[in-house]
Each structure stands twice: as structure tokens, then as C-alpha cells.
């Protein structure tokens, strides 16, 4: 598609399919978008891409605020004069095309909700900008990158719609902050009376009132460009590694350094921890503290944790785990650690557990003697799952694993919650049948209502050979009726052919 066609064909799409957009495609769109013009090469834009369960959680938060008519942080865009007339005319045309009458408050409200659901798009790109850069010049930069996103998306056959409404409200932001605190509370103590009790703060609280000019006047003057350029992370980018460095990235060490200085002044924080890639940013903080306050502070870093494929173990990489069970269930969390490589298991058990050295050395020796038993992975998965979720959730995850890989019973299957059940059998062939089909003989359900078996004869033959199970119980009679009593969680049936072939039937 040439640029003229892309510009002419672009439309604001307000009805999306559920077909997912690959990470690779989104990455290419955003890479193209960042070629936008930018004052002083600041590139002030920050992208956050949401999809799947995370996006659905954002939708639900948005709808909750919409329904409650809560105030938002979104500036009012109501205008007067000819601009208001244009807005009213397009609104009239839109509602007329959808057959929504002026007085139909219910349908108009439903339309408003659709906007806050992002019109059910399979992926959303959320744009933000550092508040200290909030002025007309950098707002123009944001407009340019948005236009590039819309145009680049056309190249990949994707529709877009630019939404001017909040994703994160102040109250939502604070609620998320508390959610993070609850997760960390499993690992550190926020409620202790000890002098070193954990404390969680939000740098937005001290950065929100600082303007860009104030920052460069009071803080920027303390650190020379030569000092900032000497950082290894900066030199590498300027020496050809990557696509260069934006002004925002270059100045980030000042922002992080300022955070450290604030924490030193207000809370007496003298040590900052981080990965080795944060060394330059952290030491900028120690330098600010030295130059402005005449005091000493310290930096401690550790090597970055990587996975077997060499990629960073971090939130920006695919295939990672969440602490929140809504995004990574205890079962999937347990499976992640259980399936790491031998080499990764030997490293991770030292990093992510509190086991002493003698215990770890003994586990490694036991594992090396019989690697097929995966002793190290099992202990690693146990320690971390119990630490993050609880002993009970760990035992449930082990039991769920036995359904696929062990001799689990029907009772164990029925104890699974619906979410875990669906995750255990994610990827297996699935069928949907009407509830009216209940009462059919097993053979009819498997060979007529579904395609679990290609024919009734093959189903009967395999049943006679003892190779078929319903809900982990052998089927002895192919003509036995399938009833409501067989349903798991009131809506599922699990059919097993042989040892490894599973089929999940949903009854609606």
C-alpha cells in the first residue's frame, strides 16, 4: 500500500473482530511510528500495549467508572462555534446511521460504554508522556506519532480508532498501587513496628508538581553532559548498538537519580538496588546526592536474570509469569517453574528461593544423578509457588498436573475450579453441544454430536477395549446416557481416548 492510499483509506473503526494481533506486527507498527518528527529529538512518547486478560481488566475498570459517572483526569474537549457545529453534525450522522433516536438514552449509554471498552478491539496501544514534558511542543510530537501509528497500521491490514479518554484514573492508579503492595506483602513486611519496616511510595506524588523548566534549572545543572555521556549504557547506544537514543532516554538517568535523592532526603534511603543495566542511572543518583546535599549514598547491582534462550527475564519479554493469579494462575505459575531447563533450574533455585547453600548443593547432586526425575525443578516450583500463592494453591496445582500426567481420579478432576480446568486443557480439541443433547448415549455424543470419534463403530470398539474414559472414569458401556450428573462445574465433559488424547466438551 502506498502512502497516498493509506492516508485516503484510513477510517476510525468502531467495530473490531476478535482476531488477535501478533506481537511482531504491533512491534513493527510502533517501530515505524517512532520515525515521527520530534522537537529536539525528545521522542516524548511512551507506549503500553494491552491485550488478552490485561486488556479485559482495563475494560472492566473503565466500565465501572463510566457506570458510576466518576470524574476523570481527561481534559474536557467541548468547543464552541463552528467546531461545536462540526462535532454535533458528525454525532447526528453517526447515531442516525445506527438507528439510535435522540431520546433513546439506553442505546446512547450502550454506545458510550462501547467507547470505554475500546470497541472490543483485540489490542490497544496506550500512549503516555512524562508530565514534565507537558507543553504544546511535545503535544505536537504526540500527534505526529499517533498519525504514524494509524498510517502504519494500514500497511498490515489493521484498522484503528483514536480514543481521547482515560485508561488510568487516579483512583484506579491508586488501587493498582495497593494491589502491587499486596503482592509484595507476601515477601516483605509492611506492617512491622521495626525501624526497617517496608515502605511503598509512588514517585508520581513528588514529580507531578515539577515542571520541565524547573527540573532542568534545579536538577539538570548539577550533572554535566560529559558525565551522562560517559555511562556505558549511553556510549553503547551512541556507538552503533541499537537505533540511537532519544532525548527522553538520555535524560532518564536524571529523573531516576532525582528519585533517589528525594528518597534520601525524605526517608533516609542510602542504598538503591537494581539490575546491572541500571548501574548508570543509580550512580547518577549517588552523584546528585553528593553534589546537592554533600552526602554519601550507595548503589548495589546484580547481573540480569536471563532465560535459557538468552532473553531477559522481565515484564517486556514474552512468555513470562505474573504474580497476580488473574494473569498467571497458580497452576500455570507452577508449570512455568516445573518446565524450566536443567541449567536454568540450577540458577533460579539460588536466586528465587530462600533455601540454604547446603540444601541447594544436595538438590543439585540428587538431580544430576537422575535428571529424568526433575528433582530440582519440582523443588523449585514448590518453593516459589508456596511463597507467592500458598501451600494450598501449590497442592492444587500438583493435583491438576496429575490429571494430565498422572493417575488422577474423577474426584480430583471435579475439585478443579473452572479457570484451572480450562488452563489444564488449553490447546486440546474442544467441542460445544446444546444442553438439549444431554441424555444421548455416550456413543452418539462422541460420534454424532461431536467428532471425537469418526464413527460409532470405532467408538464402540475402543470402549470394548477399555481405552475410553469420561471424566477420568472408564466407559464400560458405549450406550450409557450422558446426563447432567456427569457435568464438571455444571457445563464440561472430559473425554479421553487412549492415554494422551483428551477432548473437552462444553455444554451450553
C-alpha positions, 0 to 999 in steps of 0.5 A: 500500500502506498502512502497516498492510499493509506492516508485516503483509506484510513477510517476510525473503526468502531467495530473490531473482530476478535482476531488477535494481533501478533506481537511482531506486527504491533512491534513493527507498527510502533517501530515505524511510528517512532520515525515521527518528527520530534522537537529536539529529538525528545521522542516524548512518547511512551507506549503500553500495549494491552491485550488478552486478560490485561486488556479485559481488566482495563475494560472492566475498570473503565466500565465501572467508572463510566457506570458510576459517572466518576470524574476523570483526569481527561481534559474536557474537549467541548468547543464552541462555534463552528467546531461545536457545529462540526462535532454535533453534525458528525454525532447526528450522522453517526447515531442516525446511521445506527438507528439510535433516536435522540431520546433513546438514552439506553442505546446512547449509554450502550454506545458510550460504554462501547467507547470505554471498552475500546470497541472490543478491539483485540489490542490497544496501544496506550500512549503516555508522556512524562508530565514534565514534558507537558507543553504544546511542543511535545503535544505536537510530537504526540500527534505526529506519532499517533498519525504514524501509528494509524498510517502504519497500521494500514500497511498490515491490514489493521484498522484503528480508532483514536480514543481521547479518554482515560485508561488510568484514573487516579483512583484506579492508579491508586488501587493498582498501587495497593494491589502491587503492595499486596503482592509484595506483602507476601515477601516483605513486611509492611506492617512491622513496628521495626525501624526497617519496616517496608515502605511503598511510595509512588514517585508520581506524588513528588514529580507531578508538581515539577515542571520541565523548566524547573527540573532542568534549572534545579536538577539538570545543572548539577550533572554535566553532559560529559558525565551522562555521556560517559555511562556505558549504557549511553556510549553503547547506544551512541556507538552503533548498538541499537537505533540511537537514543532519544532525548527522553532516554538520555535524560532518564538517568536524571529523573531516576537519580532525582528519585533517589535523592528525594528518597534520601532526603525524605526517608533516609534511603542510602542504598538503591538496588537494581539490575546491572543495566541500571548501574548508570542511572543509580550512580547518577543518583549517588552523584546528585546526592553528593553534589546537592546535599554533600552526602554519601549514598550507595548503589548495589547491582546484580547481573540480569536474570536471563532465560535459557534462550538468552532473553531477559527475564522481565515484564517486556519479554514474552512468555513470562509469569505474573504474580497476580493469579488473574494473569498467571494462575497458580497452576500455570505459575507452577508449570512455568517453574516445573518446565524450566531447563536443567541449567536454568533450574540450577540458577533460579533455585539460588536466586528465587528461593530462600533455601540454604547453600547446603540444601541447594548443593544436595538438590543439585547432586540428587538431580544430576544423578537422575535428571529424568526425575526433575528433582530440582525443578519440582523443588523449585516450583514448590518453593516459589509457588508456596511463597507467592500463592500458598501451600494450598494453591501449590497442592492444587496445582500438583493435583491438576498436573496429575490429571494430565500426567498422572493417575488422577481420579474423577474426584480430583478432576471435579475439585478443579475450579473452572479457570484451572480446568480450562488452563489444564486443557488449553490447546486440546480439541474442544467441542460445544453441544446444546444442553438439549443433547444431554441424555444421548448415549455416550456413543452418539455424543462422541460420534454424532454430536461431536467428532471425537470419534469418526464413527460409532463403530470405532467408538464402540470398539475402543470402549470394548477395549477399555481405552475410553474414559469420561471424566477420568472414569472408564466407559464400560458401556458405549450406550450409557446416557450422558446426563447432567450428573456427569457435568464438571462445574455444571457445563464440561465433559472430559473425554479421553481416548487412549492415554494422551488424547483428551477432548473437552466438551462444553455444554451450553 
